[in-house]
């Protein structure tokens, strides 16, 4: 039996995969170790969403290859040849190949490289797992997506939408809660299209999970705006439940409808505006998180200014900013690219804008008092979230997985600062 080190990068689905890989390892009789220097075999669960991320992955792969290595996740599926350049002997496992985990481990330990990039019929619901965070249960509700975005490799890695059955997901959430989780993340490549392939939808799932009669909170993960017109009314109703964080991550990517069309996003800037207005009208304090890409090949200065305008008008609370990078295998990678210095200039403008927006958003919470669930270990200590999923830290000692009444006394761009009120 081997000592195995597992680490993950990227989205919440990638971390969920690493938890399941770790669970399968333990069930298979192997031992997990927290240090690659003590391991007999290393597994890295990769992300390939950006150039900078892929470069980081390649560096990490190179540093771990002195021992038997398995490269899992999106990168080997999307960029197999590049991975093999850095580590020709590493075994490769795709994001939907978890059913072969133990077989690949045994083969790799025996010195035989194995490539398992094809999908298995194993559902990711109900697998054993070793949680990275004892307070949070990450539950994957689907794999793949229905989009064909011209800048994104995810479709190459994860394929078409394959939703997991609603009843299986509810049972998985019940297991997470039974095992001590106080917060559940419903996650996938794109939550917005969940269930379209099996005759259900996201609002139905959220309602079913919220009916579980236990004390826990639900975070609904990222969804593309293109599916919002189809589900928005019922989705907003599902957020009425006090168990659901008043939080939406809806990546608009650009304020220009022309650029969105070139990206094949399937939505307009108006789609984003409408959902932002609707949830704020309904709930008041509601956290909107979005993503912006600057420097897409067809983004002129005029199109870029439309993104600036959209951000000023909608004032999202959180903006994940990316400089466009051409990803191998995507349509936009073949187009004429914008000069890197110009992309950097635009990125700096948006960064300064969103820093001001985030600061103003956070300052509005000073003086608020209410329940905060402390759910995450960070370098700054244990971080909590209130009903709108705002990140909160306090100076007092708190326990992870516990809730306290907190009064907000200060704010930064990234978080709220508070004190225990009772």
ChimeraX attribute file (.defattr): number of C-alpha atoms within 10 A of each C-alpha:
attribute: neighborCount
match mode: 1-to-1
recipient: residues
	/A:1	10
	/A:2	16
	/A:3	18
	/A:4	24
	/A:5	21
	/A:6	21
	/A:7	17
	/A:8	20
	/A:9	18
	/A:10	16
	/A:11	15
	/A:12	20
	/A:13	24
	/A:14	24
	/A:15	20
	/A:16	24
	/A:17	24
	/A:18	28
	/A:19	24
	/A:20	22
	/A:21	25
	/A:22	26
	/A:23	18
	/A:24	21
	/A:25	23
	/A:26	17
	/A:27	13
	/A:28	12
	/A:29	12
	/A:30	17
	/A:31	16
	/A:32	19
	/A:33	17
	/A:34	12
	/A:35	13
	/A:36	17
	/A:37	12
	/A:38	13
	/A:39	18
	/A:40	17
	/A:41	24
	/A:42	26
	/A:43	27
	/A:44	20
	/A:45	25
	/A:46	29
	/A:47	25
	/A:48	26
	/A:49	19
	/A:50	19
	/A:51	15
	/A:52	13
	/A:53	16
	/A:54	20
	/A:55	12
	/A:56	16
	/A:57	22
	/A:58	19
	/A:59	12
	/A:60	14
	/A:61	23
	/A:62	15
	/A:63	12
	/A:64	20
	/A:65	19
	/A:66	11
	/A:67	17
	/A:68	23
	/A:69	26
	/A:70	30
	/A:71	27
	/A:72	30
	/A:73	31
	/A:74	28
	/A:75	28
	/A:76	27
	/A:77	26
	/A:78	25
	/A:79	18
	/A:80	15
	/A:81	12
	/A:82	15
	/A:83	21
	/A:84	17
	/A:85	11
	/A:86	16
	/A:87	20
	/A:88	12
	/A:89	18
	/A:90	26
	/A:91	24
	/A:92	25
	/A:93	28
	/A:94	25
	/A:95	27
	/A:96	26
	/A:97	20
	/A:98	27
	/A:99	19
	/A:100	18
	/A:101	19
	/A:102	18
	/A:103	12
	/A:104	21
	/A:105	25
	/A:106	14
	/A:107	14
	/A:108	21
	/A:109	17
	/A:110	10
	/A:111	13
	/A:112	15
	/A:113	18
	/A:114	18
	/A:115	17
	/A:116	22
	/A:117	22
	/A:118	14
	/A:119	16
	/A:120	14
	/A:121	10
	/A:122	13
	/A:123	20
	/A:124	23
	/A:125	19
	/A:126	15
	/A:127	16
	/A:128	16
	/A:129	21
	/A:130	17
	/A:131	19
	/A:132	15
	/A:133	15
	/A:134	17
	/A:135	24
	/A:136	24
	/A:137	26
	/A:138	27
	/A:139	23
	/A:140	25
	/A:141	29
	/A:142	25
	/A:143	23
	/A:144	22
	/A:145	22
	/A:146	18
	/A:147	19
	/A:148	18
	/A:149	19
	/A:150	20
	/A:151	25
	/A:152	23
	/A:153	26
	/A:154	23
	/A:155	19
	/A:156	18
	/A:157	23
	/A:158	22
	/A:159	16
	/A:160	16
	/A:161	21
	/A:162	20
	/A:163	24
	/A:164	19
	/A:165	17
	/A:166	21
	/A:167	12
	/A:168	15
	/A:169	22
	/A:170	21
	/A:171	15
	/A:172	22
	/A:173	26
	/A:174	17
	/A:175	14
	/A:176	22
	/A:177	20
	/A:178	11
	/A:179	12
	/A:180	14
	/A:181	23
	/A:182	24
	/A:183	26
	/A:184	22
	/A:185	20
	/A:186	25
	/A:187	24
	/A:188	28
	/A:189	26
	/A:190	22
	/A:191	25
	/A:192	27
	/A:193	27
	/A:194	31
	/A:195	22
	/A:196	14
	/A:197	14
	/A:198	12
	/A:199	9
	/A:200	15
	/A:201	21
	/A:202	24
	/A:203	21
	/A:204	17
	/A:205	21
	/A:206	22
	/A:207	18
	/A:208	15
	/A:209	23
	/A:210	22
	/A:211	11
	/A:212	15
	/A:213	8
	/A:214	12
	/A:215	11
	/A:216	20
	/A:217	20
	/A:218	24
	/A:219	22
	/A:220	22
	/A:221	20
	/A:222	22
	/A:223	23
	/A:224	23
	/A:225	25
	/A:226	19
	/A:227	18
	/A:228	19
	/A:229	13
	/A:230	13
	/A:231	15
	/A:232	19
	/A:233	14
	/A:234	14
	/A:235	20
	/A:236	17
	/A:237	13
	/A:238	20
	/A:239	22
	/A:240	14
	/A:241	16
	/A:242	13
	/A:243	21
	/A:244	23
	/A:245	22
	/A:246	26
	/A:247	23
	/A:248	21
	/A:249	22
	/A:250	24
	/A:251	21
	/A:252	28
	/A:253	23
	/A:254	27
	/A:255	24
	/A:256	24
	/A:257	18
	/A:258	15
	/A:259	20
	/A:260	22
	/A:261	14
	/A:262	19
	/A:263	22
	/A:264	14
	/A:265	22
	/A:266	17
	/A:267	19
	/A:268	19
	/A:269	19
	/A:270	15
	/A:271	16
	/A:272	22
	/A:273	17
	/A:274	14
	/A:275	20
	/A:276	20
	/A:277	12
	/A:278	14
	/A:279	23
	/A:280	14
	/A:281	11
	/A:282	13
	/A:283	14
	/A:284	11
	/A:285	16
	/A:286	21
	/A:287	23
	/A:288	23
	/A:289	19
	/A:290	22
	/A:291	16
	/A:292	19
	/A:293	24
	/A:294	23
	/A:295	24
	/A:296	26
	/A:297	22
	/A:298	18
	/A:299	21
	/A:300	13
	/A:301	11
	/A:302	9
	/A:303	16
	/A:304	21
	/A:305	17
	/A:306	16
	/A:307	22
	/A:308	18
	/A:309	13
	/A:310	19
	/A:311	22
	/A:312	13
	/A:313	10
	/A:314	15
	/A:315	20
	/A:316	22
	/A:317	23
	/A:318	21
	/A:319	24
	/A:320	14
	/A:321	17
	/A:322	18
	/A:323	19
	/A:324	22
	/A:325	23
	/A:326	21
	/A:327	21
	/A:328	18
	/A:329	15
	/A:330	19
	/A:331	17
	/A:332	22
	/A:333	17
	/A:334	13
	/A:335	12
	/A:336	10
	/A:337	17
	/A:338	16
	/A:339	10
	/A:340	13
	/A:341	10
	/A:342	13
	/A:343	21
	/A:344	14
	/A:345	13
	/A:346	19
	/A:347	20
	/A:348	14
	/A:349	11
	/A:350	22
	/A:351	16
	/A:352	10
	/A:353	16
	/A:354	22
	/A:355	17
	/A:356	14
	/A:357	20
	/A:358	20
	/A:359	18
	/A:360	16
	/A:361	19
	/A:362	22
	/A:363	17
	/A:364	13
	/A:365	18
	/A:366	15
	/A:367	12
	/A:368	11
	/A:369	17
	/A:370	15
	/A:371	16
	/A:372	24
	/A:373	26
	/A:374	24
	/A:375	23
	/A:376	19
	/A:377	14
	/A:378	9
	/A:379	6
	/A:380	9
	/A:381	15
	/A:382	20
	/A:383	24
	/A:384	27
	/A:385	20
	/A:386	20
	/A:387	19
	/A:388	18
	/A:389	19
	/A:390	22
	/A:391	19
	/A:392	23
	/A:393	23
	/A:394	20
	/A:395	12
	/A:396	10
	/A:397	9
	/A:398	17
	/A:399	14
	/A:400	20
	/A:401	20
	/A:402	13
	/A:403	18
	/A:404	18
	/A:405	15
	/A:406	24
	/A:407	22
	/A:408	23
	/A:409	16
	/A:410	17
	/A:411	21
	/A:412	14
	/A:413	17
	/A:414	15
	/A:415	19
	/A:416	24
	/A:417	21
	/A:418	22
	/A:419	18
	/A:420	18
	/A:421	12
	/A:422	8
